[in-house]
């Protein structure tokens, strides 16, 4: 019998990723399931997998011989996390692919990966890492929205953001090369992949991009990449390097269908596209259509918050399972009107949020802004910090008042503060 669900449930019920069992709060939690057949209880297996994924565990599923697609894809965190082998003898043929996918865990760890692309950082400032930038081999083209909908001062912020992307990479003939173009009603190439060989020169060239102050013909920029063969060897492209395009825009393109066609043509040539949307006017459907995969879409509410997604854009990391985005949780409460009458909120009831966390948020400033916005709507926030990695200053900033902050040394001692939190929640209310 193949009781896959029992193995998955064991991980959850026995807390195998807990620090008490050797887990590390700075590392990603990964489960690799190898199976050669159908589970005895498919429903229970998929339910157990969902529970694990909801806890932030990344699941890779490997199917051998008669393994069932329904279960493999249901267990795995994404389609890219499913691997198949026709029999046990040929398992080694997929080993490298599985190892490569597992290494993506760097991007899902609490503090991201070190520049070596393998080691886990031990803190938000890359403590425990060397100083060398990422040694990836990639040819990256930046396409920068320079349309009339952008204010001059915001365009400067966009250029600053784009130039800082280069900081995360080792620039050189055997590492990463950048090219760039601005686009409005027409595209204007700024430089080719072989134009600059130092970070300082790249930054200067990006910062000097002209403001075109016209339409948003994203399709023209994508078409230029193809028509001018910007990834060609003559323009500095290299056959061993990964071809990537990063599109940064603040609105929907003038010709959505033409933009999608151009993006599809690029992706058909094995170019990976990352889309970055800024502000409330972006078309999320278009951003998703542009991107090579769902994890390659990034959004921020305005140009002032571009820094909040800089690291994610560099790593191509997803929003989920990628650190401690406390700000996203707080923003969701606001954006989805979770206290509204339609969601069960009541005008006579006190609105409260209890944040429970075991570490500092990935983006402290964005978290504080989101908390301040919530408190401005008369929501009371209680913050609960667990373990030695919490940032007490951040907890105090989250909380509505000093008495709303609680800490405990680890998860085993949560019960020690439960009554205090309950009492604080009830204080001033007719609920105790």
N, C-alpha and C positions, 0 to 999 in steps of 0.2 A: 504494500500500500504506500501511496505517496501523500503524506499529510503535510504538505508545504505550509499550510496555515499554522501548524503547531510551531514550526521553526520561527516564523515571523512573529507570532504572538509571544514566543519566549523572549525575543529581543525586547519587546515592549514591557512585558510583565516583570521580567527580571532586571530591567534597566541596564542592559548590557553596555550602553553608551554612557552610563553615569560615571562621574569622576571616581566614585567609590569602587568601580570596576576597571579603572584604568583609563577612562575616557578623558579627553582634554577639551576644555571649553573653547580653546582657540582653534580647534581642528574641526573639519567637516565630518559628519557621521555618514558612513557609506555601508550599505549592505549589498553583497553580491550573491545572487541566488543562481545556483546551477541545478538544472533539472532535466530529466530525460523523458518526462511523460506528463499526463494530466493529473492535477491534484485530485484527491478523493472528494474534496468539497471546494469547487471553484468559487462559489459565493463567499465562503468564509475566508478563503485565501486572498481574494481581492479586497475584502473588508479589512483584513489584517494589514495588507500592504498600504491601504489608504490611511489607516491609523498611524503607521510608521511615517509615511510621507508628511502627514499633518504635523508630526513632531519634528520635522526638519531633516529626516533621514533620506538620503539619496539612494535610490535602489537601481542597481544594474541587474538585468535578467539575462541569463545565458541558457539558451535552449539547445539540447542535444537530441539528435534523432527524432523521436516522436513527440517532442514538447509541443504544447498547444499555443498558437499565436494569441488567442484571446487572453490567456493567463499571463503570457510573457509581457505583452503590451499593457495589460492591466496592472501588473506589478511594477513595471519600470517607471522611473520618474519622467521619461520622455521617450519618443520613438528612437532617439539616438542612443538610448541606454539599453537597447535590445540587441543581442548578438546570437547567432545561430551556428551550429556545427552539425554536419550530417551524421557524425558518429564520434565516439570517444577518441579514436585514433587521430582525427584531424583537429582536435581541440587546439593544438599548438598553432594552427594556422590563423586563429583569431586572437592569439595572445597579445600581440602588439597593439591591436585595435582596442582591446579591453584595457590594457595598461594606459594607453593614450587617453581614453575616456575617463578612467579613474583619476588621472592627473588633473582633470578639470575640477576636481574637488578643491584645489587651491582657491578657486574663485568663489567657492561656496563657504569657505571657512570664515570664522568671525571677523578676522582682520585681513582677509585676503591672502594672497601668496607673496612670497619674497620675490625679488627680481629674477631669481634663478628659475622661476616657474614651477618649482617642485616643493620647496620648503614652505612651511606655514609660518606666517608672521606671528609674533607673540604679543603684539600690541598695535594700536591704531596708527602709530608712527613708524610701523615696520620694525619694531624692536626685534632683535634676534636675527635680523637679516644682514647680509653684506650690503655694500653700497653700490654695487654695479647695477645699472638699469637692465630691464628685461632683454635677454639675448635672442628674442624670437627672430625668425627669418620671414619678413613680410614686406610687400610693396603696398603702401597705403595711400589712397587718394582722398583728400578732403574736399568735399563740395559744400561751399558756404553760401547760404542764402543772403543775398544782397538786395532784397526787394524793397519797394517803397513803404511797405507796412512796418519796416523796422526803423526806429528812431536812430539818429546818428550815435548817441551815447550808448544805445543798446548794441549797435553794430560793433562798437569798440569792445564791448564785453564778449560778444560772440568770437571776435578775432582773438581776444585774450584766452578764451576757453580753448579754441582750436590750437593755438600756439602751445598751450600747456599740455596738450595731449602728447606732444613730442617728448616731454620730460620723462615719460614712463618707458622709453625705449632706448636701446643702444643703437645709435645711428652708425651705419657703415656699409661697405660693399658686401659684407657677408652677414649682415644683420637686418636692420630695418631702413627702408627708404621712404620718403614722403614726396608726394606731388600735391598740388592744390589748384582749385579753380573757384571763382566766385560766380554766382548766377543771379540774374534778374529776368528781364525779357530775353536776354541772350547770355551765354556763358562767356567768361573771360578767364583763360588759363593763366595762372599765376606763375607756375614753374613745373618742371618735369621731375621725374624720380631721380634723374642723375644731375639735377641742377645744384643741389647743396649737400654737403657731406658732414656738416656740424649742426648741433642743436641751435646754437646761437644764430647761425645764418638762416636756418629754417624759421625760427621765431621772428626774425627781422622781416623776412619775406612775407610771412603770413600777416604780421601786424601792418604791413604796408599795402594790404589789399585795398583796391579802390571801392568806393561805395557806389554801386550802379543805380540805386534808387529807381527801380522800375518794377516790372511784373514778377511773377513767381513761376517761371517756366522750368521747373525741375527736370522735365523730360529733356530739354536741350542740354543740360549739364551732363545727364547720364548718357545721352547720345554722343556727346563730345568725347567721353571716355572711350567709347567704341570706335567712333569714326576717325579719331586721331590716334588710335592705337596707343593710348597712354600707358598701357602695361607692356608694350613691345620692348624688345631688347634695345632697340635704337633710342628709346626714350628713358632707358635705365631699368626696365623690367628684367627680372631674373627668373629663369625656369624653376629654380629650386625654392623660390619664395612664394608665400601665400598671397594671393591678390585680394585686396580689400578696398571697399569704398565706404567712407563715413559721410552720410548726408545730414547736414545740420540746417533746420528750417523752422520758421515761426508761423507757417500757415499752410493751407492746402495749395497744391499746385494749380496753375491756370487750366491745364489740360490733364485731368486725372487719368484718363484712359491711356493717353500717350505716355504719361509718366510710368504707368504700370507696365506697358509694353516694353519701354526702354529698360526698366529694372529687370524684367523677365529675360530680356536678351542678354543683359550683363550676367545675370545669375547662370544662364545657360552656358556661359564661357568659363564657369567655375569661379566666378568672382563672388566673394562674400560681402554682403551689404549690411551695414549697421545704420539705423535711422534714429536721429535725435530730434525730438519735437519740443519747441519752446512756446509756452503760453497757451491761452485758451482757444486760439483760432486753428490749432493744428487739427488735422483729420486723422484720428487714430487708426481708422480703417486703411487709409493711404499709407501711414507709417508702417503698419503691419504688412501691407502688400509690398512695400519697398524692401523690407528686411528679409534676409535669408532664412531666418527662423524667429520664433516668438521671443526668444531670449535676446535678440539683437535690436529690440525696440526700447528706447529710453525717452522719458518725458520729464519736463520740469515746468513749474507754473509760470516762471518768467525768467528774464535774462539775469536777474540778481541771484537766482538759485542754480545757475549752471554749475557752480562748484560742487553742488550736492551730488551730481551724477558724473563728475569727471572721472573718478576712479573706475566706476562701472563701465563707462564708455570705453576706457582704455582696455579693460579686461574682457569686454564683451560679455559681462556677467549678467545673469538674470536677476529680477527683483526678489524673487522668492528664493529661499535657501541660500542667501548670499549675505550673511552678516546680520546685524541687529538694526533694522530700519524702523526704530521706534517712531520716527516721524511719519512713516507711511501708515502705521496703525492709527495714530492720532488724527491724521488727515482724513482717513477713511470714516471716522466717526462724524466728522464735519461734512465731508463731501457726499456721504450717503444718508445724511440726515437721520442718524441712528436714534436720536432722541425725539424724532417727529411722531406725531399722533399716528401716522400711517404705519410706523414701525413698532407701535405699542407704547410710545411715550405719553405721559399724562401731564397736563398743565399744573396740577396740584402737587406733583411729586418733585423731590429734589433730584437734579441730574448729577450723577457721579460717575467718575471713571477711576478704576483701580488698575494701575500699570504694574505688572510683575515682571521683573527682568533680572538676568544674572550677569549683565555686563554693561559697558558703556555703549551708547548708540553709535552707529557707523558715522552718522552726520549730526553732531551735537547741536550746531546752530539751527539746522532745519527742525530738529526735535524741539528745541526751545521755542521756535517761532510757532510751531503747530500747537504746543501746549498753551502758549499765550493766547492764540486764537480761540482755543476751546474755553479757556478761563474767561475770556472776554464775553462769551455767550452765557456766563453764569454757571458753568459746569465746574464742579469741585473735583480736584484730582488728588488721589492718594497714590504715592509711589512706594513700591516694595522692592528692595534690592537684595539679591541672594548671592553670597560668596564674596571672594576677595577682589574680584575684577570689576565690581560696580564702581561707578563714579559718583561719590556722595554729593558733589557739587551739582551734577546733572539731576540727581534725584530731588534735591532741594529746589532746583529750578522748575522741575515738572510739577511739584506739589503746590497746592493752593496756599498752604501755610506750613510753617516749620513742624507743627504737630502731625502733619500728614505724611511724614517720611518714616519708613520702617526698614530695618535691615536685619539680616540673619546670616550667620557664617556659612551655611550650606543648605542644601535642599532637605537634609534630614532634620533640620531644626526649624522648618517652617511652622510646625505646630506650636512652637514656643511663642510666635507672634500672632497666631490666628485670632485669639481672643481680643488682643489689643486692636487689631485691624477692624474686627467686628464692632467693637465699642466705638472706635473713631468714626466708622461709617454711620453709626446710629446717632452719634453725638449731635444734639440740637434738633433731632428729628423724633417723631412719636413712633419709633419702631422698636424700641428695646423693652 
